[in-house]
């Protein structure tokens, strides 16, 4: 019986140490952000229906600056709202940043054949991004500019006829 209690105590300490390690992830790296609560992190603050997550992140951006980190349970999230840094990360260094936050409702984005660029994760997202990036270059967009303008004008003409 005493051995079971010691084992239980040891497992509890290890579990607590693990969650403490995750809980202080951003602090150990010198990145500011809300500390939240042990085990659940800042997750309860982002789930309030009367105060949506985007408003909470806006408030944290005002409080902690344009780059900060927080945890949602064991998921670590880094928020970057500095436009120059976002441009640097998404355009110039996009090969180095392919990890994205998982959506628990979506299912497994690695195995679902209907996964698109917006819902892909990991190496699949990186591959889809590399395939589609040339499509949105300045030269490619210039080539379709007249077609888009003509289509928009045709749509407006059609709407005016219907009203």
Phi and psi restraints in degrees (value plus and minus 20) as a CYANA .aco file:
   2 UNK   PHI     -85.2   -45.2
   2 UNK   PSI     -57.3   -17.3
   3 UNK   PHI     -84.0   -44.0
   3 UNK   PSI     -58.3   -18.3
   4 UNK   PHI     -85.6   -45.6
   4 UNK   PSI     -60.4   -20.4
   5 UNK   PHI     -85.1   -45.1
   5 UNK   PSI     -62.1   -22.1
   6 UNK   PHI     -84.6   -44.6
   6 UNK   PSI     -61.3   -21.3
   7 UNK   PHI     -83.5   -43.5
   7 UNK   PSI     -63.0   -23.0
   8 UNK   PHI     -82.2   -42.2
   8 UNK   PSI     -62.4   -22.4
   9 UNK   PHI     -83.8   -43.8
   9 UNK   PSI     -63.1   -23.1
  10 UNK   PHI     -84.2   -44.2
  10 UNK   PSI     -64.3   -24.3
  11 UNK   PHI     -83.0   -43.0
  11 UNK   PSI     -59.8   -19.8
  12 UNK   PHI     -83.0   -43.0
  12 UNK   PSI     -63.7   -23.7
  13 UNK   PHI     -83.4   -43.4
  13 UNK   PSI     -62.5   -22.5
  14 UNK   PHI     -85.8   -45.8
  14 UNK   PSI     -61.1   -21.1
  15 UNK   PHI     -84.2   -44.2
  15 UNK   PSI     -63.4   -23.4
  16 UNK   PHI     -83.0   -43.0
  16 UNK   PSI     -62.3   -22.3
  17 UNK   PHI     -82.5   -42.5
  17 UNK   PSI     -60.4   -20.4
  18 UNK   PHI     -81.2   -41.2
  18 UNK   PSI     -69.0   -29.0
  19 UNK   PHI     -88.9   -48.9
  19 UNK   PSI     -52.8   -12.8
  20 UNK   PHI     -85.0   -45.0
  20 UNK   PSI     -58.5   -18.5
  21 UNK   PHI     -82.1   -42.1
  21 UNK   PSI     -65.6   -25.6
  22 UNK   PHI     -87.6   -47.6
  22 UNK   PSI     -63.3   -23.3
  23 UNK   PHI     -79.2   -39.2
  23 UNK   PSI     -54.7   -14.7
  24 UNK   PHI    -122.6   -82.6
  24 UNK   PSI      -2.7    37.3
  25 UNK   PHI     -72.5   -32.5
  25 UNK   PSI     -73.4   -33.4
  26 UNK   PHI     -91.3   -51.3
  26 UNK   PSI     -55.5   -15.5
  27 UNK   PHI     -82.0   -42.0
  27 UNK   PSI     -61.5   -21.5
  28 UNK   PHI     -84.2   -44.2
  28 UNK   PSI     -43.8    -3.8
  29 UNK   PHI    -116.1   -76.1
  29 UNK   PSI     -17.3    22.7
  30 UNK   PHI      57.1    97.1
  30 UNK   PSI       1.0    41.0
  31 UNK   PHI    -123.3   -83.3
  31 UNK   PSI     106.4   146.4
  32 UNK   PHI     -90.0   -50.0
  32 UNK   PSI     143.4   183.4
  33 UNK   PHI     137.0   177.0
  33 UNK   PSI     147.7   187.7
  34 UNK   PHI     -89.0   -49.0
  34 UNK   PSI     115.0   155.0
  35 UNK   PHI     -97.6   -57.6
  35 UNK   PSI     -52.6   -12.6
  36 UNK   PHI      53.8    93.8
  36 UNK   PSI    -169.7  -129.7
  37 UNK   PHI    -139.8   -99.8
  37 UNK   PSI     133.5   173.5
  38 UNK   PHI     -78.8   -38.8
  38 UNK   PSI     126.2   166.2
  39 UNK   PHI      51.9    91.9
  39 UNK   PSI     -70.4   -30.4
  40 UNK   PHI    -115.9   -75.9
  40 UNK   PSI     -32.5     7.5
  41 UNK   PHI      42.4    82.4
  41 UNK   PSI    -157.1  -117.1
  42 UNK   PHI    -114.5   -74.5
  42 UNK   PSI     -10.9    29.1
  43 UNK   PHI     -74.1   -34.1
  43 UNK   PSI     -65.4   -25.4
  44 UNK   PHI     -79.7   -39.7
  44 UNK   PSI     -53.0   -13.0
  45 UNK   PHI     -90.9   -50.9
  45 UNK   PSI     -43.8    -3.8
  46 UNK   PHI    -113.9   -73.9
  46 UNK   PSI     -23.7    16.3
  47 UNK   PHI    -119.3   -79.3
  47 UNK   PSI     -24.6    15.4
  48 UNK   PHI     -86.4   -46.4
  48 UNK   PSI     103.9   143.9
  49 UNK   PHI     -92.3   -52.3
  49 UNK   PSI     -48.8    -8.8
  50 UNK   PHI     -99.9   -59.9
  50 UNK   PSI     -33.1     6.9
  51 UNK   PHI    -159.8  -119.8
  51 UNK   PSI      68.3   108.3
  52 UNK   PHI     -79.3   -39.3
  52 UNK   PSI     142.5   182.5
  53 UNK   PHI     -78.4   -38.4
  53 UNK   PSI     -59.7   -19.7
  54 UNK   PHI     -85.7   -45.7
  54 UNK   PSI     -51.9   -11.9
  55 UNK   PHI     -91.1   -51.1
  55 UNK   PSI     -58.8   -18.8
  56 UNK   PHI     -83.5   -43.5
  56 UNK   PSI     -62.5   -22.5
  57 UNK   PHI     -86.1   -46.1
  57 UNK   PSI     -57.4   -17.4
  58 UNK   PHI     -80.4   -40.4
  58 UNK   PSI     -64.4   -24.4
  59 UNK   PHI     -84.5   -44.5
  59 UNK   PSI     -62.0   -22.0
  60 UNK   PHI     -85.1   -45.1
  60 UNK   PSI     -54.5   -14.5
  61 UNK   PHI     -83.5   -43.5
  61 UNK   PSI     -61.2   -21.2
  62 UNK   PHI     -84.8   -44.8
  62 UNK   PSI     -57.8   -17.8
  63 UNK   PHI     -99.1   -59.1
  63 UNK   PSI     -62.8   -22.8
  64 UNK   PHI    -126.5   -86.5
  64 UNK   PSI     -29.2    10.8
  65 UNK   PHI      84.5   124.5
  65 UNK   PSI    -195.2  -155.2
  66 UNK   PHI     -98.9   -58.9
  66 UNK   PSI     -31.5     8.5
  67 UNK   PHI    -151.9  -111.9
  67 UNK   PSI     100.1   140.1
  68 UNK   PHI    -173.5  -133.5
  68 UNK   PSI     144.6   184.6
  69 UNK   PHI    -147.2  -107.2
  69 UNK   PSI     130.3   170.3
  70 UNK   PHI    -168.4  -128.4
  70 UNK   PSI     145.3   185.3
  71 UNK   PHI    -136.2   -96.2
  71 UNK   PSI     123.0   163.0
  72 UNK   PHI    -137.6   -97.6
  72 UNK   PSI      71.2   111.2
  73 UNK   PHI      48.9    88.9
  73 UNK   PSI    -140.4  -100.4
  74 UNK   PHI    -116.9   -76.9
  74 UNK   PSI     -18.8    21.2
  75 UNK   PHI    -109.2   -69.2
  75 UNK   PSI     103.9   143.9
  76 UNK   PHI    -115.0   -75.0
  76 UNK   PSI     110.2   150.2
  77 UNK   PHI    -144.2  -104.2
  77 UNK   PSI     108.3   148.3
  78 UNK   PHI    -127.5   -87.5
  78 UNK   PSI     105.4   145.4
  79 UNK   PHI    -125.1   -85.1
  79 UNK   PSI     106.8   146.8
  80 UNK   PHI    -144.2  -104.2
  80 UNK   PSI      97.5   137.5
  81 UNK   PHI    -142.2  -102.2
  81 UNK   PSI      -8.7    31.3
  82 UNK   PHI    -104.3   -64.3
  82 UNK   PSI      97.7   137.7
  83 UNK   PHI     -81.2   -41.2
  83 UNK   PSI     -56.6   -16.6
  84 UNK   PHI     -86.0   -46.0
  84 UNK   PSI     -61.4   -21.4
  85 UNK   PHI     -89.8   -49.8
  85 UNK   PSI     -58.3   -18.3
  86 UNK   PHI     -81.7   -41.7
  86 UNK   PSI     -63.4   -23.4
  87 UNK   PHI     -80.9   -40.9
  87 UNK   PSI     -65.1   -25.1
  88 UNK   PHI     -78.3   -38.3
  88 UNK   PSI     -65.2   -25.2
  89 UNK   PHI     -92.5   -52.5
  89 UNK   PSI     -65.4   -25.4
  90 UNK   PHI    -104.3   -64.3
  90 UNK   PSI     -46.2    -6.2
  91 UNK   PHI    -125.2   -85.2
  91 UNK   PSI     -74.2   -34.2
  92 UNK   PHI    -101.6   -61.6
  92 UNK   PSI     -52.8   -12.8
  93 UNK   PHI    -140.7  -100.7
  93 UNK   PSI       9.8    49.8
  94 UNK   PHI     -83.8   -43.8
  94 UNK   PSI     -43.1    -3.1
  95 UNK   PHI     -83.1   -43.1
  95 UNK   PSI     -48.5    -8.5
  96 UNK   PHI    -106.8   -66.8
  96 UNK   PSI     -32.5     7.5
  97 UNK   PHI    -145.8  -105.8
  97 UNK   PSI      73.3   113.3
  98 UNK   PHI    -140.9  -100.9
  98 UNK   PSI     -24.8    15.2
  99 UNK   PHI     -99.3   -59.3
  99 UNK   PSI     116.6   156.6
 100 UNK   PHI    -153.6  -113.6
 100 UNK   PSI     138.9   178.9
 101 UNK   PHI     -88.4   -48.4
 101 UNK   PSI     113.1   153.1
 102 UNK   PHI     -95.7   -55.7
 102 UNK   PSI     123.3   163.3
 103 UNK   PHI    -120.3   -80.3
 103 UNK   PSI      93.4   133.4
 104 UNK   PHI     -85.1   -45.1
 104 UNK   PSI     -40.9    -0.9
 105 UNK   PHI     -99.2   -59.2
 105 UNK   PSI     -49.4    -9.4
 106 UNK   PHI     -88.4   -48.4
 106 UNK   PSI     -53.0   -13.0
 107 UNK   PHI      79.5   119.5
 107 UNK   PSI    -177.0  -137.0
 108 UNK   PHI    -111.0   -71.0
 108 UNK   PSI      86.2   126.2
 109 UNK   PHI     -90.8   -50.8
 109 UNK   PSI     -35.6     4.4
 110 UNK   PHI     -98.0   -58.0
 110 UNK   PSI     -46.4    -6.4
 111 UNK   PHI    -128.0   -88.0
 111 UNK   PSI     -39.2     0.8
 112 UNK   PHI     -95.0   -55.0
 112 UNK   PSI     100.5   140.5
 113 UNK   PHI     -88.7   -48.7
 113 UNK   PSI     -36.4     3.6
 114 UNK   PHI    -109.4   -69.4
 114 UNK   PSI     -13.9    26.1
 115 UNK   PHI     -86.5   -46.5
 115 UNK   PSI     109.0   149.0
 116 UNK   PHI    -129.4   -89.4
 116 UNK   PSI    -195.3  -155.3
 117 UNK   PHI     -79.7   -39.7
 117 UNK   PSI     -55.1   -15.1
 118 UNK   PHI     -97.4   -57.4
 118 UNK   PSI     -43.1    -3.1
 119 UNK   PHI    -131.6   -91.6
 119 UNK   PSI     -22.1    17.9
 120 UNK   PHI     -91.7   -51.7
 120 UNK   PSI     139.4   179.4
 121 UNK   PHI    -153.5  -113.5
 121 UNK   PSI     141.5   181.5
 122 UNK   PHI      35.9    75.9
 122 UNK   PSI    -158.5  -118.5
 123 UNK   PHI     -86.4   -46.4
 123 UNK   PSI     -48.9    -8.9
 124 UNK   PHI     -85.0   -45.0
 124 UNK   PSI     -63.2   -23.2
 125 UNK   PHI     -83.1   -43.1
 125 UNK   PSI     -62.2   -22.2
 126 UNK   PHI     -80.4   -40.4
 126 UNK   PSI     -63.2   -23.2
 127 UNK   PHI     -85.9   -45.9
 127 UNK   PSI     -65.7   -25.7
 128 UNK   PHI     -83.7   -43.7
 128 UNK   PSI     -58.0   -18.0
 129 UNK   PHI     -85.3   -45.3
 129 UNK   PSI     -62.5   -22.5
 130 UNK   PHI     -84.1   -44.1
 130 UNK   PSI     -55.6   -15.6
 131 UNK   PHI     -90.3   -50.3
 131 UNK   PSI     -60.6   -20.6
 132 UNK   PHI    -109.1   -69.1
 132 UNK   PSI     -38.0     2.0
 133 UNK   PHI     -75.9   -35.9
 133 UNK   PSI     -64.2   -24.2
 134 UNK   PHI     -80.5   -40.5
 134 UNK   PSI     -45.3    -5.3
 135 UNK   PHI     -83.5   -43.5
 135 UNK   PSI     -50.7   -10.7
 136 UNK   PHI    -124.5   -84.5
 136 UNK   PSI       2.5    42.5
 137 UNK   PHI     -93.3   -53.3
 137 UNK   PSI     143.9   183.9
 138 UNK   PHI     -79.2   -39.2
 138 UNK   PSI     -62.2   -22.2
 139 UNK   PHI     -83.9   -43.9
 139 UNK   PSI     -63.3   -23.3
 140 UNK   PHI     -85.1   -45.1
 140 UNK   PSI     -60.7   -20.7
 141 UNK   PHI     -88.4   -48.4
 141 UNK   PSI     -55.5   -15.5
 142 UNK   PHI     -83.3   -43.3
 142 UNK   PSI     -55.8   -15.8
 143 UNK   PHI     -84.8   -44.8
 143 UNK   PSI     -53.4   -13.4
 144 UNK   PHI    -119.1   -79.1
 144 UNK   PSI     -17.8    22.2
 145 UNK   PHI     -77.7   -37.7
 145 UNK   PSI     -68.4   -28.4
 146 UNK   PHI     -83.6   -43.6
 146 UNK   PSI     -59.3   -19.3
 147 UNK   PHI     -83.5   -43.5
 147 UNK   PSI     -62.8   -22.8
 148 UNK   PHI     -85.9   -45.9
 148 UNK   PSI     -63.0   -23.0
 149 UNK   PHI     -82.0   -42.0
 149 UNK   PSI     -65.9   -25.9
 150 UNK   PHI     -81.1   -41.1
 150 UNK   PSI     -62.0   -22.0
 151 UNK   PHI     -85.1   -45.1
 151 UNK   PSI     -60.5   -20.5
 152 UNK   PHI     -86.0   -46.0
 152 UNK   PSI     -62.3   -22.3
 153 UNK   PHI     -85.3   -45.3
 153 UNK   PSI     -59.3   -19.3
 154 UNK   PHI     -84.0   -44.0
 154 UNK   PSI     -60.1   -20.1
 155 UNK   PHI     -83.5   -43.5
 155 UNK   PSI     -64.2   -24.2
 156 UNK   PHI     -82.3   -42.3
 156 UNK   PSI     -62.6   -22.6
 157 UNK   PHI     -81.2   -41.2
 157 UNK   PSI     -62.6   -22.6
 158 UNK   PHI     -84.5   -44.5
 158 UNK   PSI     -61.1   -21.1
 159 UNK   PHI     -84.7   -44.7
 159 UNK   PSI     -61.5   -21.5
 160 UNK   PHI     -83.8   -43.8
 160 UNK   PSI     -56.9   -16.9
 161 UNK   PHI     -85.4   -45.4
 161 UNK   PSI     -56.1   -16.1
 162 UNK   PHI     -96.5   -56.5
 162 UNK   PSI     -41.5    -1.5
